[in-house]
């Protein structure tokens, strides 16, 4: 019930709380697939998203879009340590990320990708 929800102050706190409540093993509440998780970082790819091929990395209240081909930040920011982990993971899994991008272009569910080890 709504009356049982804690009082939430501030937009960032509200977004973080909603993400925490809505995460399951496949999707966030926005309906977009989670393709990998590691060290508190969520990797998502959206269906029919805009070019160039990219993925979304979420860490706490931060979000960044990374170009799969160049591994450059397209938009957003996350803490430096989290970004380093995301880029290391993306370098190892670039072919799988491109394959998932092609699946998403066809409105098909992307495959899970192994987390950073």
N, C-alpha and C positions, 0 to 999 in steps of 0.2 A: 504494500500500500504506500501511497505517496507520503502519508504522514510519518512513515517509518524511515524515510530517507534523511540523512544528516543534512544540516544546514551547510550550504556550499557558498563560499565567498570568493568572488573573482572568476573570470572567464577561464583562465588557464587551469585553475583547480577543478572547475566544473567539467572541462574537456577531459582532463586526466581521470576524474572519477567515472565519467561515462565510458571511457575506453576500458578502464579496469573492470567495470561491470559487464561489458559487452563482449569481451574476448572469449572465444572458445577455441577449439583446436583447428578450425578452418577459416572462420570469417570474423571480421569486426562487425559492429552494428551497421556500418555503411554498406554491408553486403559484399565487400570486396575480399577476395581470398588472401589469406596469409600464406606466403610460400616458404617462409623460413623464420625461425626465431632463435636468437642466441644472445646471451648476456643482457637480457632486458630489451633487446632491439627487435622490432617487428619489421619484416620485409613484406611489402604488399605490391601487387600489380593489378591495375584496373582493367576491366573489359573496355575495348574500344576507346582507349585513352589517346590523347593527342601525341603526334610525333614530336621529337624523335623517340626511338625506343628507350624506355626508362623504367625505373622502379621507385617506389616510395619506401623510405626507411623512417620508422617512428621510434623515438626514444623519449620516454616521459612525455613532456608537453611539446617536444621538438619534432619537426618533420623536415625531411630533405628529399628532393627528387634528384636522382643520379642518372645521367645518360649512360646506357649500357655500353655503347661503343667506345666512348672516350673516358668513362668513369669521372667525368666532370660534374660538379654540382650545377644543376639547372635552376634550382629554386630552393629557398629555405636554408635552415642551418640546424646543426646538432652539435653537442659538445665535441671537442677535438678528439678525445679518446674514442668515443662512439663512432665518429666518422672514420677514424683509422681502421677500426674493426670492420665496419661496413665495406670499406674499399678493399681491404684484404680479402674478405669473403667474396665480393663481387669479382675480383680478379680471378679467383679460383673457379668461379662458376659462371663465367661470362657466356659460354656456349649454351648452358642450361637456361640462363636468363633470356637469351635471344630466342630460344625455342619456346619458352613460356610467353614471350611477347607475341610470337606468331599465333599461339593458341588463343591468347586474349583477343587478338584482332579478329579471330573467327568466333568469338563469344564462347570459347571452350574453357573449361576450368584448367588453370595452370597446374603443373606438377609441383609437388613439394621438392625443395632443395635442401640438401644436408646443411646443418648449421656449421658455423665456424668451429673448428675443433682445437 
